[in-house]
Amino acid sequence: MIADLLRRLAAPTSEPMPEPDARLALAALLVRLARADDNYEAVERERIDRAMMSRYGLNAADAASLRSEAETVEADAPDTVRFTKAIKDGVDYDDRIGVVEAMWDVVLADGVRDEDENAMMRMVPPMLGVNDRDSNMARKRVETRRNA
């Protein structure tokens, strides 16, 4: 499965991904974001697992397994553009806003907004086709939940 996903991501054009590959691509994108500051913490891994559980109805063990696969994919995968294209092509707009919300949850998980993470958050939502206003609103929803 990992080899197939890497092959699809490396292809010059991509067709919409099957659901398992889309899950893995999203998890790998979240891992890439969490690793952007070179400090991949347990709290970030927990947020990725929680996002996968919430989004796909996975139990904790399955979410952790998916994240583990995603860590391998992220380490071997081509550039971030391919992840975002795969997600953009296979996910409707409202769900992409949910992806951006999950991204903000990971960025804010450790309480520090590192410049590398901020740079990714300026770059990735537009690549997903999510406008700045919706990305900002997603961030505010995450901050509100964290402060509640």
C-alpha positions as CSV (number, residue, x, y, z in Angstrom):
1,M,0.0,0.0,0.0
2,I,2.8,2.4,0.9
3,A,4.6,1.7,-2.4
4,D,1.4,2.2,-4.4
5,L,0.8,5.6,-2.7
6,L,4.3,6.7,-3.3
7,R,4.0,5.7,-6.9
8,R,0.8,7.7,-7.2
9,L,2.3,10.7,-5.6
10,A,5.3,10.6,-7.9
11,A,3.2,10.4,-11.0
12,P,3.0,13.6,-13.1
13,T,-0.8,13.6,-12.9
14,S,-3.0,11.9,-10.4
15,E,-6.5,10.6,-10.5
16,P,-8.7,10.7,-7.4
17,M,-7.2,8.3,-4.8
18,P,-9.0,5.4,-3.3
19,E,-10.2,6.1,0.3
20,P,-7.3,4.2,2.0
21,D,-4.7,6.1,0.1
22,A,-6.5,9.4,0.7
23,R,-6.4,8.7,4.4
24,L,-2.7,7.9,4.3
25,A,-2.0,11.0,2.2
26,L,-3.8,13.2,4.8
27,A,-2.0,11.6,7.7
28,A,1.3,12.0,5.9
29,L,0.6,15.6,5.3
30,L,-0.1,16.1,9.0
31,V,3.1,14.3,9.9
32,R,5.0,16.5,7.5
33,L,3.5,19.6,9.1
34,A,4.4,18.3,12.6
35,R,7.9,17.6,11.6
36,A,8.4,21.0,10.0
37,D,10.0,22.4,13.1
38,D,12.3,19.4,13.5
39,N,10.6,18.7,16.9
40,Y,8.1,15.9,16.4
41,E,6.5,15.7,19.9
42,A,4.2,13.2,21.5
43,V,1.4,15.8,21.7
44,E,1.6,16.3,17.9
45,R,1.4,12.5,17.3
46,E,-1.6,12.4,19.6
47,R,-3.3,15.2,17.7
48,I,-2.7,13.4,14.4
49,D,-4.2,10.2,15.9
50,R,-7.2,12.2,17.2
51,A,-7.7,13.8,13.8
52,M,-7.7,10.4,12.1
53,M,-10.1,8.9,14.7
54,S,-12.5,11.8,14.3
55,R,-12.4,12.1,10.6
56,Y,-12.5,8.4,9.7
57,G,-14.1,6.8,12.8
58,L,-11.0,4.8,13.7
59,N,-10.2,3.4,17.1
60,A,-7.0,4.5,18.8
61,A,-4.9,1.5,17.7
62,D,-6.0,1.9,14.1
63,A,-5.2,5.6,14.1
64,A,-1.8,5.0,15.6
65,S,-1.1,2.3,13.0
66,L,-2.2,4.7,10.2
67,R,0.1,7.4,11.6
68,S,3.0,5.0,11.8
69,E,2.5,4.2,8.1
70,A,2.2,7.9,7.4
71,E,5.5,8.6,9.1
72,T,7.1,6.2,6.6
73,V,5.4,7.7,3.6
74,E,6.2,11.2,4.7
75,A,9.9,10.4,5.0
76,D,10.0,8.8,1.5
77,A,7.5,11.0,-0.3
78,P,8.1,13.6,-2.9
79,D,7.3,17.3,-2.2
80,T,4.3,18.6,-0.3
81,V,2.7,19.8,-3.6
82,R,1.8,16.2,-4.5
83,F,0.2,15.5,-1.1
84,T,-1.9,18.6,-1.4
85,K,-2.9,17.9,-5.1
86,A,-4.0,14.3,-4.1
87,I,-6.1,15.7,-1.3
88,K,-7.5,18.6,-3.4
89,D,-8.5,16.2,-6.2
90,G,-10.1,13.7,-3.9
91,V,-11.9,15.8,-1.2
92,D,-14.7,18.3,-1.5
93,Y,-14.2,21.9,-0.3
94,D,-15.9,21.6,3.1
95,D,-13.8,18.5,3.9
96,R,-10.7,20.4,2.8
97,I,-11.5,23.0,5.4
98,G,-11.6,20.2,7.9
99,V,-8.2,19.2,6.7
100,V,-6.9,22.7,7.4
101,E,-8.5,22.6,10.8
102,A,-6.7,19.4,11.6
103,M,-3.5,21.0,10.4
104,W,-4.0,24.0,12.7
105,D,-4.7,21.5,15.6
106,V,-1.3,19.9,15.0
107,V,0.5,23.2,14.7
108,L,-1.0,24.5,17.9
109,A,-0.6,21.2,19.8
110,D,2.7,22.0,21.4
111,G,1.7,25.6,22.2
112,V,4.4,27.1,20.0
113,R,3.9,28.4,16.4
114,D,7.3,27.8,14.9
115,E,8.2,29.9,11.8
116,D,8.6,26.7,9.7
117,E,5.1,25.6,10.7
118,N,3.7,29.1,10.0
119,A,5.4,29.0,6.6
120,M,3.7,25.7,5.8
121,M,0.3,27.0,7.0
122,R,0.7,30.0,4.6
123,M,1.6,27.7,1.8
124,V,-0.6,24.5,2.1
125,P,-4.2,25.8,2.5
126,P,-4.0,27.7,-0.8
127,M,-2.5,24.6,-2.4
128,L,-5.6,22.7,-1.1
129,G,-7.8,25.3,-2.7
130,V,-8.8,26.7,0.7
131,N,-8.9,30.5,0.8
132,D,-7.2,32.6,3.5
133,R,-10.5,33.6,5.2
134,D,-11.6,29.9,5.7
135,S,-8.1,28.9,6.9
136,N,-8.2,31.8,9.4
137,M,-11.6,30.7,10.6
138,A,-10.4,27.1,11.0
139,R,-7.5,28.4,13.1
140,K,-9.9,30.4,15.3
141,R,-12.1,27.3,15.8
142,V,-9.1,25.3,17.0
143,E,-7.9,28.1,19.3
144,T,-11.4,28.4,20.8
145,R,-11.6,24.6,21.4
146,R,-8.1,24.7,23.0
147,N,-9.1,27.6,25.3
148,A,-12.4,26.1,26.4
